Amino acid sequence: MRVDSTTIAGRQLTACAVAYFLDSQAPSSICDSYPVDDDNVVNVYLSLDTQDRQLQYVFPQFSLNDTGTIEATVDSVHYYVVQPQP
């Protein structure tokens, strides 16, 4: 995630992974906040425990905490499903 510009420095940008499952209409999500800094690229890594449920779909969600505006670029989003070893 790269911040291209912001109107107010010192804010936090929240990135979330939101997952929907085949057995439920209620999503699960995990989020983390990152400092708004237009000089750096931030690698976002979020790990969500699916509790062995089958995924229907997953999508990213971003929000700017507090006020102001931000322009950010997400070059690519990758999701990895990792099964625990027995």
Secondary structure, DSSP 8 states (H G I E B T S, - for coil): -EEEEESSTT-EEEEEEEEEETTEEEEEEEEEEEE--TT-B---------TT--EEEEEEEEEESSSS-EEEE-------------
